[in-house]
């Protein structure tokens, strides 16, 4: 478990699960804390996992800085790393849907779903 320097508002931890890296985020993702999350994503992608899962299950607030971060994460993962986002609460799903980013991102309800080796593209 790698824990990045804690901001009281946001906690970011990374762990490896088989060929995947899971970046777990808890708290608020905004201009102040997005950098910590971005660093964890960059670090995760640089390990070249098959899948990078960004777990926003415990995120209580996601603003435009957080959304920009999701877009950058998606881009930085590129073709080599499958970038999957776990978002199941209105605090994260609403802004993602409002901005139409749900069409770009691979969204999952749970980390287990996101780690499924062969997610069904139709669901």
Rosetta blueprint (number, residue, H / E / L):
1 X L
2 X E
3 X E
4 X L
5 X L
6 X L
7 X E
8 X L
9 X L
10 X E
11 X E
12 X E
13 X E
14 X E
15 X E
16 X E
17 X E
18 X L
19 X L
20 X E
21 X E
22 X E
23 X E
24 X E
25 X E
26 X E
27 X E
28 X E
29 X E
30 X L
31 X L
32 X L
33 X L
34 X H
35 X H
36 X H
37 X H
38 X H
39 X H
40 X H
41 X H
42 X H
43 X H
44 X H
45 X H
46 X H
47 X L
48 X L
49 X L
50 X L
51 X E
52 X E
53 X E
54 X E
55 X E
56 X E
57 X E
58 X E
59 X E
60 X E
61 X E
62 X E
63 X L
64 X H
65 X H
66 X H
67 X H
68 X H
69 X H
70 X H
71 X H
72 X H
73 X H
74 X H
75 X H
76 X H
77 X H
78 X L
79 X L
80 X L
81 X L
82 X E
83 X E
84 X E
85 X E
86 X E
87 X L
88 X L
89 X L
90 X H
91 X H
92 X H
93 X H
94 X H
95 X H
96 X H
97 X H
98 X H
99 X L
100 X L
101 X H
102 X H
103 X H
104 X L
105 X L
106 X E
107 X E
108 X E
109 X L
110 X L
111 X H
112 X H
113 X H
114 X H
115 X H
116 X L
117 X L
118 X L
119 X L
120 X L
121 X L
122 X L
123 X L
